[in-house]
Amino acid sequence: GAPFFDRRMMLFRRLRGAALLSSSSASPLLLLRSLSSSSSSSPSSSSSSSSSVERRVNEAIRGVSRVRLVIDGRMESEAVSIRVALARARERGLDLVEVSTTSDDGVPVCKIMDYALERYRSQRRAAASQRASRRSQRASTVKDVLVREAISEHDYAVKLAHVERILRQGYRCKVAVQALHRAAVGSRLAAESPAFLLLERFVDDAKPWGRIDGAIRADAHRVFGVLMPLRESATATAT
């Protein structure tokens, strides 16, 4: 009857719609996913692009009729037209740089300066700050070198080269000598033990790259000391 015919028509429409979606090159579901992903990524992209936008310089300062000038570190009391500001910058052989979009009276603030030189100095300061942060991070990192008391000359040279590499890279190096007998280190004669003498040899041989930080310490089964790079030790001595 009619209900059976209606059910067949509904099934036919569903199958037809599924076939059209599968045959299309871009389905509505995929389009919806792409739109949602693009909308979710748009704030981050816009923020990154806005952060990378540079200041407006010279003729790029548009839509502004009057500006307040900063010359030689001093802000002028009266605002001038943008044409006058550009002319005064050209007279000095410098650039007109917009440093603030608004001031107290709502007028943009522009500075007459050598923009290329300022960018170069800013990049140098940023690079120096990154180098300083890397040095401080390395200085706070301590790398361990474990040595056994019964060590051959070849193995000693290998360990010493490892210590040299660590100190040259700017890291602190903790050299620990494992003693054969715990009693020899833990007793009062620890300074005369072979482990202590071996560590003193490491400290003496590493003087071209670093010096001992504090004193050599000992526990129940080893002696150890922390070597700091010469650049860091020189800074600590100066301060």
VOLOKOL-655050 format. One record per atom (N, C-alpha, C, CB): x, y, z; atom name. Coordinates in Angstrom, 2 decimals, m for minus. Glycine has a CB too. Layout:
N
X Y Z CA
...
//
This chain:
239
0.82 m1.18 0.00 N
0.00 0.00 0.00 CA
0.86 1.24 0.00 C
m0.93 0.00 1.19 CB
0.25 2.35 0.41 N
0.93 3.64 0.41 CA
2.08 3.69 1.41 C
m0.05 4.74 0.70 CB
1.90 3.16 2.64 N
3.04 3.22 3.58 CA
4.26 2.49 3.06 C
2.64 2.64 4.92 CB
4.05 1.33 2.45 N
5.20 0.60 1.92 CA
5.89 1.39 0.80 C
4.76 m0.77 1.40 CB
5.10 2.07 m0.04 N
5.65 2.89 m1.12 CA
6.44 4.08 m0.55 C
4.52 3.39 m2.05 CB
5.89 4.69 0.51 N
6.59 5.82 1.12 CA
7.92 5.39 1.72 C
5.71 6.46 2.21 CB
7.97 4.22 2.36 N
9.23 3.74 2.93 CA
10.26 3.49 1.84 C
8.99 2.46 3.74 CB
9.81 2.94 0.67 N
10.73 2.69 m0.44 CA
11.28 4.00 m1.00 C
10.04 1.90 m1.54 CB
10.42 5.03 m1.10 N
10.88 6.32 m1.60 CA
11.89 6.97 m0.65 C
9.69 7.26 m1.81 CB
11.64 6.86 0.65 N
12.58 7.44 1.62 CA
13.93 6.72 1.56 C
12.00 7.35 3.04 CB
13.89 5.37 1.42 N
15.14 4.63 1.30 CA
15.87 5.00 0.02 C
14.87 3.14 1.34 CB
15.14 5.19 m1.06 N
15.75 5.57 m2.33 CA
16.41 6.94 m2.23 C
14.70 5.56 m3.46 CB
15.78 7.88 m1.57 N
16.36 9.23 m1.42 CA
17.62 9.20 m0.57 C
15.33 10.18 m0.79 CB
17.61 8.38 0.48 N
18.81 8.27 1.32 CA
19.98 7.68 0.55 C
18.53 7.43 2.55 CB
19.72 6.62 m0.22 N
20.78 6.02 m1.01 CA
21.28 6.96 m2.07 C
20.30 4.74 m1.64 CB
20.40 7.73 m2.68 N
20.80 8.69 m3.70 CA
21.66 9.80 m3.09 C
19.56 9.29 m4.39 CB
21.25 10.27 m1.94 N
22.05 11.31 m1.28 CA
23.43 10.81 m0.89 C
21.33 11.82 m0.05 CB
23.53 9.57 m0.39 N
24.83 9.00 m0.04 CA
25.71 8.84 m1.26 C
24.66 7.66 0.65 CB
25.12 8.45 m2.40 N
25.91 8.31 m3.62 CA
26.43 9.64 m4.10 C
25.09 7.65 m4.71 CB
25.59 10.68 m4.00 N
26.05 12.00 m4.42 CA
27.19 12.51 m3.55 C
24.90 13.00 m4.40 CB
27.10 12.26 m2.26 N
28.18 12.70 m1.36 CA
29.46 11.96 m1.63 C
27.77 12.50 0.09 CB
29.37 10.63 m1.89 N
30.59 9.86 m2.14 CA
31.22 10.19 m3.47 C
30.29 8.38 m2.08 CB
30.41 10.58 m4.48 N
30.96 10.91 m5.79 CA
31.51 12.31 m5.87 C
29.92 10.73 m6.84 CB
31.09 13.19 m4.97 N
31.58 14.57 m5.02 CA
33.02 14.62 m4.56 C
30.72 15.51 m4.17 CB
33.77 15.58 m5.11 N
35.19 15.70 m4.78 CA
35.40 16.28 m3.40 C
35.90 16.57 m5.79 CB
34.51 17.15 m2.97 N
34.62 17.76 m1.64 CA
33.29 17.60 m0.94 C
35.04 19.27 m1.72 CB
33.21 16.69 m0.02 N
31.95 16.44 0.66 CA
31.67 17.56 1.65 C
31.99 15.08 1.38 CB
30.40 17.79 1.99 N
30.08 18.81 2.99 CA
30.73 18.54 4.34 C
28.60 18.91 3.17 CB
30.90 17.26 4.69 N
31.54 16.95 5.98 CA
32.99 17.39 5.98 C
31.44 15.46 6.28 CB
33.70 17.09 4.87 N
35.10 17.51 4.79 CA
35.21 19.02 4.74 C
35.77 16.91 3.57 CB
34.27 19.67 4.03 N
34.29 21.13 3.97 CA
34.05 21.73 5.35 C
33.24 21.64 2.98 CB
33.12 21.13 6.09 N
32.85 21.62 7.44 CA
34.06 21.46 8.34 C
31.66 20.90 8.04 CB
34.76 20.31 8.21 N
35.97 20.10 9.01 CA
37.06 21.09 8.67 C
36.49 18.69 8.81 CB
37.24 21.36 7.37 N
38.27 22.31 6.96 CA
37.95 23.71 7.45 C
38.43 22.31 5.45 CB
36.64 24.08 7.39 N
36.27 25.41 7.88 CA
36.48 25.53 9.38 C
34.82 25.71 7.54 CB
36.15 24.45 10.12 N
36.33 24.50 11.56 CA
37.80 24.57 11.94 C
35.70 23.29 12.22 CB
38.65 23.81 11.21 N
40.09 23.86 11.50 CA
40.68 25.20 11.17 C
40.82 22.78 10.74 CB
40.23 25.81 10.04 N
40.76 27.12 9.68 CA
40.31 28.19 10.65 C
40.34 27.49 8.29 CB
39.06 28.07 11.13 N
38.58 29.05 12.10 CA
39.28 28.92 13.42 C
37.09 28.91 12.30 CB
39.63 27.67 13.81 N
40.34 27.49 15.08 CA
41.77 27.95 15.00 C
40.31 26.05 15.50 CB
42.39 27.86 13.81 N
43.78 28.28 13.67 CA
43.92 29.74 13.33 C
44.47 27.46 12.62 CB
42.83 30.43 13.00 N
42.93 31.83 12.61 CA
43.39 32.73 13.73 C
41.61 32.30 12.11 CB
42.97 32.56 15.02 N
43.47 33.46 16.06 CA
44.96 33.37 16.24 C
42.81 33.16 17.36 CB
45.54 32.16 16.22 N
46.98 32.04 16.41 CA
47.74 32.63 15.25 C
47.37 30.60 16.60 CB
47.21 32.40 14.01 N
47.90 32.95 12.86 CA
47.83 34.46 12.85 C
47.33 32.40 11.58 CB
46.66 35.00 13.24 N
46.54 36.45 13.26 CA
47.42 37.05 14.33 C
45.11 36.86 13.48 CB
47.52 36.35 15.49 N
48.38 36.88 16.55 CA
49.83 36.83 16.15 C
48.17 36.12 17.83 CB
50.26 35.72 15.48 N
51.64 35.64 15.06 CA
51.96 36.66 14.00 C
51.96 34.27 14.56 CB
50.99 36.90 13.07 N
51.24 37.88 12.05 CA
51.28 39.29 12.62 C
50.20 37.79 10.97 CB
50.41 39.54 13.63 N
50.42 40.85 14.25 CA
51.69 41.08 15.04 C
49.23 41.03 15.14 CB
52.22 39.99 15.65 N
53.46 40.16 16.40 CA
54.65 40.39 15.50 C
53.71 38.97 17.26 CB
54.58 39.88 14.25 N
55.69 40.04 13.35 CA
55.61 41.33 12.54 C
55.76 38.88 12.43 CB
54.49 42.11 12.68 N
54.36 43.36 11.95 CA
55.35 44.37 12.50 C
52.92 43.90 12.03 CB
56.07 45.02 11.61 N
57.06 45.99 12.02 CA
56.41 47.37 12.14 C
58.23 46.02 11.04 CB
57.16 48.31 12.66 N
56.65 49.66 12.81 CA
56.54 50.34 11.46 C
57.53 50.47 13.75 CB
55.60 51.26 11.38 N
55.45 52.02 10.15 CA
56.53 53.10 10.07 C
54.04 52.64 10.06 CB
57.13 53.21 8.89 N
58.27 54.10 8.70 CA
58.01 54.99 7.48 C
59.59 53.30 8.53 CB
58.31 56.29 7.65 N
58.25 57.27 6.56 CA
56.89 57.25 5.85 C
59.36 56.98 5.55 CB
56.88 57.00 4.53 N
55.65 57.08 3.75 CA
54.65 55.99 4.12 C
55.97 56.98 2.30 CB
55.08 54.98 4.86 N
54.15 53.93 5.29 CA
53.21 54.41 6.39 C
54.92 52.71 5.77 CB
53.49 55.57 6.99 N
52.62 56.13 8.02 CA
51.47 56.84 7.29 C
53.40 57.13 8.98 CB
50.36 56.18 7.16 N
49.21 56.68 6.42 CA
48.00 56.82 7.33 C
48.89 55.77 5.25 CB
47.05 57.60 6.85 N
45.84 57.83 7.62 CA
46.04 58.68 8.84 C
45.27 56.54 8.04 CB
47.12 59.45 8.85 N
47.46 60.31 9.99 CA
47.70 61.71 9.45 C
48.71 59.77 10.77 CB
47.06 62.70 10.06 N
47.25 64.08 9.63 CA
48.28 64.82 10.46 C
45.94 64.81 9.70 CB
48.30 64.55 11.76 N
49.24 65.25 12.65 CA
49.90 64.21 13.57 C
48.52 66.36 13.50 CB
51.14 64.47 13.92 N
51.91 63.59 14.81 CA
52.66 64.45 15.81 C
52.90 62.70 13.99 CB
53.05 63.79 16.88 N
53.90 64.43 17.88 CA
55.30 63.84 17.76 C
53.34 64.22 19.33 CB
56.30 64.69 17.62 N
57.66 64.26 17.30 CA
58.49 64.07 18.56 C
58.32 65.27 16.39 CB
59.37 63.08 18.48 N
60.40 62.84 19.49 CA
61.74 62.96 18.79 C
60.23 61.43 20.19 CB
62.52 63.97 19.19 N
63.81 64.25 18.56 CA
64.86 64.27 19.65 C
63.79 65.60 17.76 CB
65.91 63.46 19.48 N
67.02 63.38 20.44 CA
66.53 63.05 21.85 C
67.80 64.71 20.47 CB
65.54 62.18 21.92 N
65.04 61.73 23.22 CA
64.07 62.67 23.89 C
66.16 61.51 24.12 CB
63.69 63.77 23.23 N
62.76 64.73 23.82 CA
61.53 64.85 22.94 C
63.44 66.11 24.00 CB
60.36 64.86 23.60 N
59.11 64.99 22.86 CA
58.73 66.47 22.78 C
57.97 64.17 23.55 CB
58.41 66.91 21.57 N
58.02 68.29 21.37 CA
56.62 68.54 21.93 C
58.06 68.65 19.88 CB
56.41 69.74 22.37 N
55.15 70.06 23.04 CA
53.99 70.16 22.08 C
55.29 71.35 23.80 CB
54.23 70.60 20.85 N
53.14 70.78 19.89 CA
53.23 69.74 18.79 C
53.19 72.20 19.30 CB
52.08 69.32 18.32 N
52.02 68.37 17.21 CA
52.19 69.11 15.89 C
50.69 67.60 17.23 CB
52.75 68.41 14.91 N
52.98 68.98 13.58 CA
52.31 68.07 12.56 C
54.51 69.14 13.29 CB
52.18 68.58 11.36 N
51.58 67.77 10.30 CA
52.55 66.67 9.88 C
51.19 68.65 9.09 CB
52.00 65.63 9.26 N
52.83 64.51 8.84 CA
53.82 64.94 7.76 C
51.96 63.36 8.33 CB
53.44 65.89 6.94 N
54.35 66.37 5.90 CA
55.55 67.10 6.51 C
53.62 67.30 4.93 CB
55.27 67.92 7.51 N
56.36 68.63 8.19 CA
57.28 67.64 8.90 C
55.79 69.65 9.20 CB
56.70 66.63 9.51 N
57.52 65.63 10.20 CA
58.41 64.88 9.22 C
56.63 64.64 10.97 CB
57.87 64.49 8.07 N
58.68 63.81 7.05 CA
59.78 64.72 6.53 C
57.81 63.34 5.89 CB
59.47 66.00 6.34 N
60.48 66.93 5.85 CA
61.60 67.11 6.86 C
59.85 68.29 5.53 CB
61.27 67.20 8.12 N
62.31 67.36 9.15 CA
63.18 66.11 9.27 C
61.66 67.68 10.51 CB
62.57 64.95 9.05 N
63.37 63.72 9.08 CA
64.31 63.66 7.88 C
62.45 62.48 9.08 CB
63.85 64.09 6.70 N
64.72 64.08 5.52 CA
65.86 65.09 5.67 C
63.91 64.39 4.26 CB
65.59 66.20 6.31 N
66.64 67.20 6.51 CA
67.79 66.63 7.34 C
66.07 68.44 7.21 CB
67.48 65.79 8.27 N
68.50 65.17 9.11 CA
69.08 63.90 8.50 C
67.92 64.85 10.48 CB
68.54 63.46 7.39 N
68.99 62.21 6.78 CA
68.60 60.99 7.58 C
70.48 62.24 6.63 CB
67.47 61.09 8.29 N
67.01 60.00 9.15 CA
65.62 59.57 8.72 C
67.01 60.43 10.65 CB
65.03 58.69 9.52 N
63.71 58.13 9.23 CA
62.70 58.62 10.25 C
63.75 56.60 9.21 CB
61.45 58.66 9.81 N
60.34 58.96 10.70 CA
59.66 57.65 11.06 C
59.34 59.97 10.05 CB
59.71 57.28 12.33 N
59.22 55.98 12.79 CA
58.08 56.20 13.77 C
60.37 55.16 13.46 CB
56.98 55.51 13.53 N
55.83 55.58 14.44 CA
56.08 54.65 15.62 C
54.51 55.20 13.70 CB
56.22 55.25 16.79 N
56.52 54.47 17.99 CA
55.28 54.23 18.84 C
57.58 55.17 18.82 CB
54.24 55.03 18.66 N
53.01 54.84 19.41 CA
51.85 55.38 18.57 C
53.07 55.56 20.80 CB
50.74 54.64 18.57 N
49.60 55.04 17.75 CA
48.85 56.22 18.36 C
48.66 53.88 17.57 CB
48.91 56.36 19.67 N
48.22 57.46 20.34 CA
49.07 57.97 21.48 C
46.84 57.03 20.85 CB
48.90 59.24 21.79 N
49.53 59.86 22.96 CA
48.44 60.31 23.92 C
50.45 61.06 22.54 CB
48.79 61.19 24.84 N
47.80 61.65 25.81 CA
46.65 62.40 25.14 C
48.45 62.54 26.85 CB
46.97 63.16 24.10 N
45.92 63.92 23.40 CA
45.39 63.19 22.18 C
46.45 65.26 22.99 CB
45.69 61.91 22.03 N
45.16 61.13 20.93 CA
45.92 61.26 19.63 C
43.78 61.50 20.70 CB
47.06 61.91 19.63 N
47.87 62.10 18.42 CA
48.97 61.05 18.41 C
48.47 63.55 18.35 CB
49.23 60.39 17.29 N
50.32 59.40 17.22 CA
51.67 60.04 17.52 C
50.35 58.74 15.85 CB
52.56 59.23 18.07 N
53.91 59.69 18.41 CA
54.89 59.06 17.43 C
54.29 59.31 19.88 CB
55.71 59.91 16.80 N
56.73 59.46 15.85 CA
58.10 59.95 16.31 C
56.41 59.98 14.41 CB
59.09 59.13 16.03 N
60.45 59.43 16.44 CA
61.33 59.55 15.21 C
60.98 58.36 17.40 CB
62.17 60.58 15.20 N
63.13 60.75 14.12 CA
64.41 60.03 14.52 C
63.41 62.28 13.82 CB
64.77 59.02 13.74 N
65.88 58.16 14.12 CA
66.40 57.43 12.89 C
65.47 57.17 15.21 CB
67.54 56.78 13.06 N
68.09 55.90 12.02 CA
67.48 54.52 12.26 C
69.67 55.85 12.06 CB
66.46 54.19 11.50 N
65.71 52.97 11.76 CA
66.54 51.72 11.47 C
64.43 52.96 10.94 CB
67.34 51.75 10.41 N
68.18 50.59 10.10 CA
69.19 50.33 11.21 C
68.91 50.79 8.76 CB
69.78 51.41 11.73 N
70.74 51.25 12.83 CA
70.06 50.76 14.09 C
71.45 52.57 13.11 CB
68.87 51.25 14.35 N
68.14 50.82 15.54 CA
67.76 49.35 15.45 C
66.90 51.67 15.74 CB
67.34 48.90 14.27 N
67.03 47.48 14.09 CA
68.26 46.62 14.27 C
66.42 47.24 12.72 CB
69.39 47.08 13.76 N
70.64 46.33 13.92 CA
71.01 46.22 15.40 C
71.79 47.00 13.13 CB
70.91 47.32 16.12 N
71.24 47.28 17.55 CA
70.26 46.40 18.32 C
71.24 48.69 18.14 CB
69.00 46.45 17.94 N
68.00 45.61 18.61 CA
68.28 44.14 18.37 C
66.59 45.96 18.13 CB
68.66 43.80 17.15 N
69.00 42.40 16.86 CA
70.24 41.96 17.62 C
69.21 42.20 15.36 CB
71.22 42.87 17.73 N
72.42 42.54 18.49 CA
72.10 42.33 19.97 C
73.48 43.64 18.34 CB
71.24 43.18 20.52 N
70.86 43.02 21.92 CA
70.10 41.71 22.15 C
70.01 44.21 22.38 CB
69.21 41.38 21.21 N
68.46 40.13 21.35 CA
69.39 38.92 21.26 C
67.38 40.03 20.28 CB
70.36 38.98 20.33 N
71.31 37.87 20.21 CA
72.19 37.75 21.45 C
72.20 38.04 18.97 CB
72.62 38.90 21.99 N
73.43 38.87 23.22 CA
72.63 38.34 24.39 C
73.96 40.27 23.54 CB
71.35 38.70 24.45 N
70.51 38.18 25.54 CA
70.33 36.68 25.43 C
69.15 38.87 25.53 CB
70.16 36.17 24.20 N
70.03 34.73 24.02 CA
71.31 34.00 24.39 C
69.65 34.41 22.57 CB
72.45 34.59 24.00 N
73.73 33.95 24.38 CA
73.91 33.93 25.88 C
74.91 34.67 23.72 CB
73.54 35.03 26.54 N
73.67 35.08 28.00 CA
72.75 34.06 28.68 C
73.36 36.48 28.51 CB
71.54 33.92 28.14 N
70.63 32.94 28.74 CA
71.13 31.52 28.53 C
69.23 33.09 28.14 CB
71.72 31.26 27.35 N
72.28 29.92 27.11 CA
73.47 29.66 28.03 C
72.70 29.77 25.65 CB
74.31 30.68 28.22 N
75.45 30.50 29.12 CA
75.00 30.25 30.55 C
76.37 31.72 29.08 CB
73.99 31.00 31.00 N
73.52 30.79 32.37 CA
72.87 29.41 32.52 C
72.52 31.88 32.76 CB
72.18 28.97 31.47 N
71.58 27.64 31.53 CA
72.65 26.56 31.57 C
70.65 27.42 30.34 CB
73.71 26.74 30.78 N
74.79 25.77 30.82 CA
75.52 25.80 32.15 C
75.76 26.02 29.68 CB
75.71 27.01 32.68 N
76.43 27.12 33.95 CA
75.68 26.45 35.09 C
76.68 28.58 34.30 CB
74.36 26.41 35.01 N
73.59 25.76 36.06 CA
73.48 24.25 35.87 C
72.21 26.35 36.12 CB
73.95 23.75 34.74 N
73.91 22.32 34.47 CA
75.24 21.68 34.86 C
73.59 22.04 32.97 CB
75.17 20.62 35.62 N
76.36 19.90 36.07 CA
76.36 18.53 35.41 C
76.39 19.78 37.63 CB
77.45 18.22 34.72 N
77.60 16.92 34.09 CA
78.60 16.10 34.88 C
78.04 17.06 32.62 CB
78.31 14.82 35.03 N
79.09 13.93 35.87 CA
80.10 13.14 35.03 C
78.18 12.98 36.64 CB
81.26 12.96 35.61 N
82.30 12.08 35.05 CA
82.76 11.16 36.18 C
83.52 12.92 34.44 CB
82.52 9.88 36.03 N
82.87 8.90 37.05 CA
84.17 8.20 36.65 C
81.73 7.87 37.25 CB
85.09 8.15 37.58 N
86.41 7.53 37.35 CA
86.66 6.53 38.47 C
87.55 8.62 37.29 CB
87.21 5.41 38.11 N
87.59 4.42 39.12 CA
89.04 4.63 39.53 C
87.39 2.99 38.59 CB
89.29 4.26 40.75 N
90.64 4.49 41.30 CA
91.70 3.73 40.51 C
90.69 4.07 42.77 CB
91.41 2.50 40.14 N
92.36 1.70 39.36 CA
92.12 1.98 37.87 C
92.22 0.17 39.67 CB
92.72 3.03 37.37 N
92.50 3.45 35.99 CA
93.84 3.45 35.25 C
91.83 4.85 35.93 CB
93.81 3.04 34.00 N
95.02 3.04 33.19 CA
95.28 4.44 32.64 C
94.91 2.02 32.05 CB
96.48 4.64 32.12 N
96.84 5.94 31.58 CA
96.00 6.28 30.35 C
98.33 5.99 31.22 CB
95.71 5.28 29.55 N
94.88 5.52 28.37 CA
93.46 5.95 28.77 C
94.82 4.26 27.50 CB
92.89 5.23 29.73 N
91.55 5.59 30.19 CA
91.56 6.96 30.88 C
91.01 4.52 31.14 CB
92.64 7.26 31.56 N
92.75 8.58 32.21 CA
92.73 9.69 31.15 C
94.04 8.67 33.06 CB
93.47 9.49 30.07 N
93.49 10.49 29.00 CA
92.12 10.66 28.37 C
94.52 10.10 27.93 CB
91.39 9.57 28.23 N
90.04 9.63 27.66 CA
89.11 10.41 28.60 C
89.48 8.22 27.41 CB
89.16 10.13 29.88 N
88.33 10.84 30.85 CA
88.69 12.31 30.92 C
88.47 10.20 32.23 CB
89.99 12.61 30.85 N
90.42 14.01 30.89 CA
89.93 14.77 29.65 C
91.95 14.09 30.99 CB
89.95 14.11 28.50 N
89.42 14.75 27.29 CA
87.92 15.00 27.42 C
89.70 13.88 26.07 CB
87.22 14.10 28.09 N
85.80 14.29 28.33 CA
85.56 15.49 29.23 C
85.18 13.04 28.96 CB
86.38 15.61 30.26 N
86.26 16.77 31.16 CA
86.55 18.06 30.40 C
87.22 16.62 32.36 CB
87.57 18.04 29.55 N
87.90 19.23 28.76 CA
86.74 19.63 27.86 C
89.16 18.98 27.90 CB
86.11 18.67 27.20 N
85.00 18.96 26.31 CA
83.83 19.58 27.07 C
84.55 17.70 25.58 CB
83.55 19.06 28.25 N
82.44 19.59 29.06 CA
82.72 21.03 29.48 C
82.21 18.71 30.30 CB
83.94 21.30 29.94 N
84.27 22.64 30.40 CA
84.32 23.64 29.25 C
85.61 22.63 31.13 CB
84.81 23.21 28.11 N
84.85 24.11 26.95 CA
83.45 24.46 26.46 C
85.65 23.48 25.82 CB
82.50 23.57 26.65 N
81.13 23.85 26.25 CA
80.40 24.76 27.24 C
80.37 22.56 26.10 CB
81.04 25.08 28.37 N
80.44 25.99 29.34 CA
79.69 25.33 30.47 C
79.54 26.90 28.65 CB
79.72 24.01 30.55 N
79.02 23.30 31.61 CA
79.96 23.11 32.81 C
78.49 21.94 31.11 CB
79.35 22.91 33.97 N
80.12 22.49 35.13 CA
80.31 20.98 35.08 C
79.42 22.92 36.45 CB
81.40 20.54 35.62 N
81.75 19.12 35.55 CA
82.03 18.60 36.97 C
82.98 18.89 34.61 CB
81.30 17.58 37.35 N
81.52 16.93 38.64 CA
82.31 15.66 38.40 C
80.16 16.63 39.37 CB
83.54 15.65 38.88 N
84.42 14.50 38.73 CA
84.40 13.72 40.04 C
85.88 14.94 38.36 CB
84.02 12.46 39.96 N
83.95 11.59 41.13 CA
84.86 10.39 40.91 C
82.48 11.12 41.40 CB
85.70 10.11 41.89 N
86.64 8.98 41.82 CA
86.13 7.90 42.76 C
88.10 9.42 42.19 CB
85.85 6.75 42.19 N
85.38 5.61 42.98 CA
86.57 4.92 43.63 C
84.59 4.61 42.09 CB
86.55 4.81 44.94 N
87.64 4.20 45.68 CA
87.48 2.69 45.72 C
87.71 4.76 47.09 CB
88.60 2.00 45.83 N
88.57 0.55 45.93 CA
88.16 0.11 47.33 C
89.92 m0.03 45.57 CB
88.59 0.86 48.33 N
88.30 0.51 49.72 CA
87.55 1.68 50.36 C
89.61 0.16 50.51 CB
86.39 1.42 50.88 N
85.61 2.48 51.50 CA
86.30 3.05 52.73 C
84.24 1.98 51.88 CB
86.95 2.20 53.48 N
87.58 2.67 54.71 CA
88.68 3.67 54.43 C
88.14 1.51 55.50 CB
89.34 3.53 53.28 N
90.43 4.45 52.96 CA
89.91 5.85 52.71 C
91.19 3.95 51.76 CB
88.68 5.97 52.20 N
88.13 7.29 51.92 CA
87.43 7.85 53.15 C
87.15 7.23 50.75 CB
86.73 7.01 53.86 N
85.97 7.50 54.99 CA
86.81 7.78 56.22 C
84.92 6.52 55.33 CB
88.05 7.39 56.26 N
88.90 7.62 57.43 CA
89.46 9.04 57.41 C
90.04 6.59 57.49 CB
90.22 9.35 58.43 N
90.84 10.65 58.52 CA
91.96 10.82 57.49 C
91.39 10.88 59.91 CB
92.46 9.73 56.96 N
93.54 9.80 55.98 CA
92.99 9.86 54.56 C
94.49 8.60 56.12 CB
91.76 10.44 54.39 N
91.16 10.51 53.05 CA
92.00 11.36 52.11 C
89.75 11.07 53.13 CB
92.65 12.41 52.63 N
93.47 13.28 51.78 CA
94.70 12.56 51.25 C
93.89 14.52 52.54 CB
95.06 11.45 51.87 N
96.23 10.70 51.42 CA
95.84 9.44 50.66 C
97.10 10.34 52.60 CB
94.56 9.25 50.40 N
94.12 8.05 49.71 CA
94.41 8.17 48.22 C
92.63 7.81 49.94 CB
94.57 7.03 47.53 N
94.81 7.08 46.08 CA
93.68 7.76 45.31 C
94.99 5.68 45.53 CB
92.45 7.62 45.77 N
91.33 8.27 45.09 CA
91.43 9.79 45.19 C
89.99 7.81 45.68 CB
91.80 10.29 46.35 N
91.95 11.73 46.54 CA
93.10 12.26 45.68 C
92.20 12.06 48.02 CB
94.22 11.54 45.65 N
95.36 11.97 44.84 CA
95.02 11.95 43.36 C
96.59 11.09 45.12 CB
94.22 10.98 42.94 N
93.84 10.92 41.53 CA
92.93 12.09 41.17 C
93.13 9.59 41.22 CB
92.05 12.46 42.07 N
91.18 13.60 41.80 CA
91.99 14.90 41.77 C
90.08 13.69 42.86 CB
92.97 15.02 42.63 N
93.83 16.19 42.58 CA
94.59 16.27 41.26 C
94.81 16.17 43.74 CB
94.94 15.13 40.70 N
95.60 15.12 39.40 CA
94.64 15.62 38.31 C
96.10 13.71 39.07 CB
93.39 15.20 38.40 N
92.41 15.70 37.45 CA
92.27 17.22 37.54 C
91.05 15.03 37.69 CB
92.23 17.72 38.77 N
92.06 19.16 38.98 CA
93.27 19.92 38.41 C
91.88 19.48 40.48 CB
94.45 19.41 38.63 N
95.66 20.08 38.12 CA
95.72 20.03 36.59 C
96.92 19.43 38.71 CB
95.38 18.89 36.01 N
95.45 18.77 34.56 CA
94.33 19.54 33.86 C
95.39 17.31 34.16 CB
93.26 19.84 34.55 N
92.14 20.58 33.96 CA
92.24 22.08 34.18 C
90.84 20.08 34.52 CB
93.34 22.58 34.73 N
93.49 24.01 34.98 CA
93.41 24.87 33.72 C
94.79 24.27 35.66 CB
93.84 24.40 32.53 N
93.68 25.25 31.33 CA
92.23 25.53 30.96 C
94.35 24.62 30.17 CB
91.27 24.76 31.46 N
89.87 24.91 31.06 CA
88.94 25.24 32.22 C
89.40 23.66 30.38 CB
89.36 24.95 33.46 N
88.48 25.20 34.59 CA
89.22 25.08 35.90 C
87.31 24.26 34.57 CB
88.50 25.46 36.95 N
89.09 25.37 38.29 CA
88.06 24.77 39.24 C
89.56 26.76 38.81 CB
88.55 24.31 40.38 N
87.70 23.64 41.34 CA
86.79 24.66 42.02 C
88.54 22.88 42.38 CB
85.53 24.31 42.18 N
84.57 25.17 42.86 CA
84.45 24.68 44.30 C
83.18 25.16 42.14 CB
85.05 25.41 45.21 N
85.05 25.00 46.60 CA
86.20 24.06 46.89 C
83.73 24.35 46.96 CB
85.93 23.05 47.67 N
86.94 22.09 48.07 CA
86.53 20.69 47.63 C
87.17 22.14 49.60 CB
87.51 19.81 47.63 N
87.24 18.41 47.33 CA
86.54 17.77 48.52 C
88.55 17.65 46.97 CB
85.47 17.07 48.25 N
84.68 16.44 49.31 CA
84.73 14.93 49.16 C
83.22 16.94 49.28 CB
84.41 14.24 50.25 N
84.47 12.78 50.27 CA
83.28 12.23 51.03 C
85.79 12.28 50.90 CB
82.82 11.07 50.58 N
81.80 10.35 51.33 CA
82.33 8.95 51.64 C
80.46 10.29 50.55 CB
81.45 8.00 51.84 N
81.88 6.68 52.30 CA
82.69 5.92 51.28 C
80.70 5.88 52.69 CB
82.46 6.15 49.99 N
83.12 5.30 49.00 CA
83.70 6.07 47.82 C
82.15 4.30 48.49 CB
83.72 7.39 47.87 N
84.28 8.14 46.75 CA
84.67 9.53 47.20 C
83.29 8.20 45.59 CB
85.51 10.17 46.37 N
85.84 11.58 46.52 CA
85.39 12.28 45.25 C
87.38 11.79 46.77 CB
84.96 13.52 45.38 N
84.43 14.22 44.22 CA
84.66 15.72 44.39 C
82.93 13.92 44.03 CB
84.66 16.39 43.25 N
84.80 17.84 43.20 CA
84.12 18.37 41.95 C
86.28 18.25 43.24 CB
83.68 19.61 42.01 N
82.99 20.25 40.89 CA
83.92 21.26 40.25 C
81.66 20.93 41.36 CB
84.15 21.09 38.96 N
84.97 22.02 38.19 CA
84.07 22.99 37.46 C
85.90 21.26 37.20 CB
84.43 24.26 37.48 N
83.67 25.27 36.77 CA
84.52 25.86 35.65 C
83.20 26.37 37.74 CB
83.91 26.24 34.53 N
84.69 26.80 33.41 CA
85.42 28.06 33.80 C
83.79 27.09 32.24 CB
86.50 28.33 33.09 N
87.30 29.50 33.41 CA
86.54 30.78 33.21 C
88.56 29.52 32.58 CB
85.66 30.87 32.18 N
84.91 32.09 31.95 CA
83.97 32.36 33.09 C
84.14 32.00 30.65 CB
83.31 31.32 33.59 N
82.39 31.48 34.71 CA
83.15 31.81 35.99 C
81.56 30.21 34.90 CB
84.31 31.16 36.19 N
85.08 31.43 37.39 CA
85.62 32.84 37.40 C
86.21 30.43 37.53 CB
86.00 33.35 36.21 N
86.48 34.73 36.12 CA
85.36 35.71 36.45 C
87.05 35.01 34.74 CB
84.14 35.42 36.00 N
83.01 36.28 36.30 CA
82.69 36.26 37.79 C
81.78 35.85 35.49 CB
82.74 35.07 38.38 N
82.45 34.96 39.82 CA
83.51 35.68 40.64 C
82.37 33.49 40.24 CB
84.76 35.65 40.19 N
85.81 36.35 40.92 CA
85.66 37.85 40.80 C
87.18 35.94 40.41 CB
85.22 38.32 39.62 N
85.06 39.74 39.42 CA
83.92 40.30 40.24 C
84.83 40.03 37.97 CB
82.84 39.50 40.38 N
81.72 39.97 41.19 CA
81.98 39.84 42.68 C
80.47 39.20 40.83 CB
//
